[in-house]
């Protein structure tokens, strides 16, 4: 017998997925400059990462 999630569990999972999608879209535009540096200039990318606050760094890493 397979497990069938309750409607509440399904809605919660869908809400989490949607929140992650929205956060990812926002982070993609917010961190576009960092992404460009990571591809084109690794040394400046490292310097830019060092300037981020711990919260910003967590957000950047979570979006990857």
Phi, psi and omega per residue, in radians:
X1 nan 2.306 -3.132
X2 -1.611 2.691 3.121
X3 -1.410 2.237 3.059
X4 -1.947 2.051 -3.080
X5 -1.147 2.588 3.056
X6 -1.201 2.765 -3.130
X7 -1.013 -0.672 -3.137
X8 -1.116 -0.740 3.112
X9 -1.093 -0.707 -3.135
X10 -1.148 -0.782 3.131
X11 -1.099 -0.698 3.137
X12 -1.126 -0.774 3.121
X13 -1.115 -0.720 3.114
X14 -1.130 -0.680 3.124
X15 -1.134 -0.730 3.102
X16 -1.106 -0.749 3.133
X17 -1.088 -0.774 3.130
X18 -1.121 -0.725 3.121
X19 -1.101 -0.723 3.110
X20 -1.137 -0.681 3.128
X21 -1.112 -0.782 3.134
X22 -1.135 -0.752 3.124
X23 -1.110 -0.692 3.111
X24 -1.111 -0.708 3.117
X25 -1.131 -0.732 3.116
X26 -1.159 -0.750 -3.128
X27 -1.181 -0.583 3.128
X28 -1.035 -0.748 -3.137
X29 -1.350 -0.624 3.140
X30 -1.124 -0.673 -3.042
X31 -1.841 0.313 -3.133
X32 -1.046 -0.673 -3.141
X33 -1.137 -0.694 3.105
X34 -1.136 -0.711 3.117
X35 -1.082 -0.719 3.119
X36 -1.117 -0.745 3.104
X37 -1.099 -0.688 -3.106
X38 -1.090 -0.543 -3.137
X39 -1.494 -0.569 -2.988
X40 -1.866 -0.486 -3.068
X41 -2.585 1.450 -3.058
X42 -1.004 -0.611 -3.119
X43 -1.157 -0.803 3.093
X44 -1.165 -0.567 3.085
X45 -1.059 -0.803 3.125
X46 -1.088 -0.698 3.123
X47 -1.146 -0.704 3.125
X48 -1.146 -0.698 3.096
X49 -1.085 -0.676 -3.127
X50 -1.131 -0.444 -3.130
X51 -1.446 -0.239 -3.127
X52 -1.254 2.558 3.022
X53 -1.256 2.828 3.103
X54 -0.978 -0.653 3.126
X55 -1.163 -0.778 3.121
X56 -1.114 -0.722 3.136
X57 -1.104 -0.754 3.093
X58 -1.052 -0.752 3.136
X59 -1.111 -0.747 -3.140
X60 -1.107 -0.842 -3.113
X61 -1.157 -0.617 3.117
X62 -1.193 -0.448 -3.121
X63 -1.443 -0.084 -3.111
X64 -1.704 nan nan
